[in-house]
Amino acid sequence: MDMKKVIGYLLVAVGLILLVITSKPFQSYLTQVPFISEQPAMYLMVAGAVLIIVGIFIGIKGGSSSKKEREVPIFKGKDVVGYRVTK
């Protein structure tokens, strides 16, 4: 797996965690963490959404470059005798 995809997945996971802890049932856990309890819940919710979007973008763009290459058949008469990789 590509390292950019792993980073993308981690960012999405952190973003989802931020969104979950800012929801009503889990807001009591916010007061237990000193750094997070100082921040307004709306800022944490926006930060979670931004992390999810950035993580998805990095995960999509982190794909391998082999998708840009394609194989084209080499013909001899009507028969395919091989394939050539083009960029």
N, C-alpha and C positions, 0 to 999 in steps of 0.2 A: 504494500500500500504506500502511496506517495505521502511524503511528510506534510505537504500542504493540505492534503485531505484530512490528515490526522488533526492538524491545527484547526481546520474548519469545523470538524466534529467537536473538538473540545470547546471552541467558542460557542457553538450552538448549545452544548450541554450547560455551560455556565450561564448563558442567556436564559435557558429554560428554568434553571434553578432560581435565577433572580426573579423571573416572572411568577414562579410558584410561591416563593416566600413573600411576595408582595400581595398575594391574594388574601382575602378575608380570613379563611381558616388558619393560615400560617403566619399571620402578622404578629402573634404572640412570640414567635421565635426571633423576630427582628430585635426585640429589646434585649435578648440574651447576648447578641454579638455587638461588642462596643463600637466598632467602626461603622457597621451597617446601621445601627440604631440611631446614629447622628444624622443620617441622610433621610430626606423626605421620601416616602414610599413612591411618589410619582417619578422622582429622579431615577430610582432603582428600576422601576418598570420600563422607563424609556431606555435606560442603559441595557436592560435585558433584551429589549426588542432590537436595539442597534446591534448588539452582539450576535443575535440570531441572524440578522440580515447579512452582517459581515462574514459570519461563519459559513453561511450558505454560498455567498459569492466566492469566498476562498476555496470552498470545497468544489464548486463547479469549475472554476478556473484552474484548479490544481490537477486537472486531468492530464493524462499522458499525451505527448505530442504525436504519438503514432497514428492518431486518428486523422491527421492531416495528410498522411501518405496513403495512397491507394494503389491497388494492383490492377494493371491493365493487361489484357491478354495479348499474346504475340501469335499471329496467325501465319500459317504456311498453307496457302490455298484456303480451304474451308476448315482446316483442322487447327485447333489450338495446340501450339507446341510448347508454350511456356507463359510465364507472367513476368512483367516488369514493374518495379515499384517506382511510382512517380510522386513528386511532391506537390 
